[in-house]
Amino acid sequence: MEIVAVALFLGSLLLYVSTMAPSVVPGDAAEFQFVPYILGIAHPPGYALYILLGKLFTFLPLGSVAYRMNLFSALWGALTVSLTYLIILQLSEKATAGPPSPNPSLRGRGNALLAAQGPAILGAATFAVSANLWQHSIFTNAHTLTATLAALALFLLLAWDRSGNDRWLYAFALTCGLGLTHHPLLLISFPAFAAFILLVIIPPSLPGRGRGTVIASKAKQSPTGKEEIASSQKTLLAMTRSEKLRKLATLALLFLLGLSVYLYYPIRSEPPFGPQGTNTLEGFLRLVTAQGLRMNLFPFSWREQPQRVLALKTLLGLQYDAAGILLGIAGAIWLALKRQKAFVLLALFFALNSALIMNTIQDVMKYLHLPFMIYAVWIGCGTMALFALLERWRARSRLKVALALLLFISPLRMGLLNLPRVDLGDYRLADDFVHATFDYFEDESAVLLCDWDHITPLWYYEFVEGRKPNAQARFVPAGTANPWLEWVEEHLDEGPVYLSGYRRAVADRYRLLPVGPFYQVLPEPIFEPPPMQYPLDTTAEDRIALLGYDLDRQVARVGETLHLTLYLQALQKLDEYYMPFVHLAHWYRFTTDSRFLTPFWVAGEVVAERYDITIPFGTAPGEYPLELGITSLSRGQDLPLSSGGTTIELAKVRVEEGQIQPPFTKNALANFDSRILLEKARTKPTIVRPGGTLDVTLYWRALQPVEECYTVFVHVIDASNRIWGQKDFTPLGGSYPAFLWIPKWLEGQVIDDRYTVVLDPQTPPGEYWIEVGMYGIATIRRVPIFDQKLNLTGDRVILESIRVE
């Protein structure tokens, strides 16, 4: 048993390390990479245990501190896999049976080993290669440790029940105390733990049926073969009051010993980073109870709970294939019939954690390790049930071996499928931003306003490597109606102000000049062209001058995105709506969404805008001219250029074969930037009353990883595009963002995404349409859509019509 557990640990660790991020990862990950190193305090609830253990791990002489902390997560992920194996083994009837036959045959030993170890290995291996655990085990986060502590608590309880040894229960009490100092999520599992303990220690009402022991009275085999009962295994009724109090006191003291890690907060009440004042009761409670994050809990009504269950079903289906799902169902039933106490423990644990997690609108995937782990246990139990059925039917040994090999195809296939999809071996998004910051602001003093994802990598370099850019990097926290605009106006008198990314609220008040990965805030229009890579000398109808452009590269693979920055100048006051368009194997007719529209330009003003040119799947490799033109949306025609014709060639772009070859469905309803397909949709009812509700289910297919978190919008509009009902939310009610620090949606995944839209009670009777689209959660820019001919044409899709009566 120990050898197999160690083998699973080492195998999982090797898998995770081989696909692990090599350096800094944005957002919470970067925070967890530097906070243990400096012994700070992380965002609420603080993560005291993680910080102290992580500090010890930073002493390892392996790579950078960021690499060591990534490895730290891999370690806990692999340990969780081993504990899952041990949990399943505790539930195995074969593992808990009496002593083996004194002279078993080789075949008999092989069958016994297969029946006892096979299901546990299968369940643990399936969990190891599941997308969610794998993804979180290859970059720094605190939640693989959460999974380890929860798995350890379950294992210790089951081992206590099986062996009747108080030491397991004492270790469980210590683990619970330690777990709370890491994250209070473990608290939601306490009712499940308590129910199990009560079932173990309280004797059944029927005489002769119960064990009635405080710690599971079990007969042990002495070396002579005679049964002996440990003195600590007296029945509950037989124990004296002092013995009961002594046991309870021991458990309480061990639990408090675990909780003593909380002393870290008052000791470090003035950390170099993190919440201050944790040496007061108010400050301590505010931190450990995460008071500032409670608005994320229970945002869904009772009417929406069925949708939360369906969302969990969808997420579960993204972790395990159909065979695993069926085995998990069978395993839960088998456990309910064979090991009722264990079933109560695991089922309550699954239900309580799922109910809380699915009623949260944060990144719930990091917490769903716990329910997903339970389902992996049920997969192992389902395999036990299958083997037991074959044994009852007296199946041949060869059939059992063949079945075992067939079952192990499932985790093997899942592993091969997920390997290229989750691999972060080349992931350097945070490093690229940090290096660009150091390079651009090398000789310029400015204020750089950043969101959480971009500020934490800069903090890592400051606290760990002692390096800061010349720019004053400032974190813009949420908390007001328009924080970005407020921070911009607060710092404008200090010098040039830059943003870490496009912000719609700022662009509505000030001009934004794209510079590398940044946007400079311009309080006033500029009339002199800024530096640019490629100057041009062309005009469109003597109204707009094409001054030049920047292009990030001239070689790209199919599915990748080019970034084109255009510099235009208004030669006169513009009354029409003009937009640039480009042609690169296909037409890219950009929408006006989040653009500084030409009627608002000042005569003589220089305007710079950044445009993304994604090379859609289906484009043949080759060399293509990148051509630019200007169109009048008001007149519906392309403008003649002074260089001749309606387009001018900017550069030659070589398009190479893509690394990803997704199945392209021409029958899809919409192709969002060649990243996500909307394959189909379902709306019911199609006839609704004013104030009524519509249920819209969208079926997305991920074509490739994205680098932005998207919000989905579902609108009910009339013929004049007026909105009479809408629902804007991240997918699966906030449970499954397309991107959060790393790409979450993986190539080939299909997501069933449900939305409930409430119509305005004042909606007039008539015909209405449902429009669907996506926009960046930070930028508010809509995701463009390719048509069937791979031309970029719009940013919304009309699903179908409904009637309001």
Secondary structure, 3 states (H helix, E strand, C coil): CHHHHHHHHHHHHHHHHHCCCCCCCCCHHHHHHHHHHHCCCCCCCCCHHHHHHHHHHCCCCCCCHHHHHHHHHHHHHHHHHHHHHHHHHHHCCCCCCCCCCCCCCHHHHHHHHHHHHHHHHHHHHHHHCCHHHHHHCCCCCCHHHHHHHHHHHHHHHHHHHHHCCHHHHHHHHHHHHHHHHHCHHHHHHHHHHHHHHHHHHCCCCCCCCCCCECCCCCCEECCCCCEECCHHHCECCCCCHHHHHHHHHHHHHHHHHHHHHHHHHHHCCCCCCCCCCCCCHHHHHHHHCCHHHHHHECCCCHHHHHHHHHHHHHHHHCCCCHHHHHHHHHHHHHHHHHCHHHHHHHHHHHHHHHHHHCCECCCHHHCCHHHHHHHHHHHHHHHHHHHHHHHHCCCCHHHHHHHHHHHHHHHHHHHHHHHHHHCCCCCCHHHHHHHHHHHHCCCCCCEEEECHHHHHHHHHHHHHHCCCCCCEEEECCCCCCCHHHHHHHHHHHHCCEEECCCCHHHHCCCEEEEECCEEEEECCCECCCCCCCEEEEEEECCCEEEEEEEECCCEEECCCEEEEEEEEEECCCCCCCEEEEEECCCEEECCCCCCCCHHHCCCCCEEEEEEEEECCCCCCCEEEEEEEEEEECCCCEECCECCCCCCEEEEEEEEECCCCCCCCCCCCCEEECCCEEEEEEEEECCEECCCCEEEEEEEEEECCCCCCCEEEEEEEECCCCCEEEEEEECCCCCCCCCECCCECCCCCCEEEEEEEEECCCCCCCEEEEEEEEEEECCCCCECCEECCCCCEEECCEEEEEEEEC
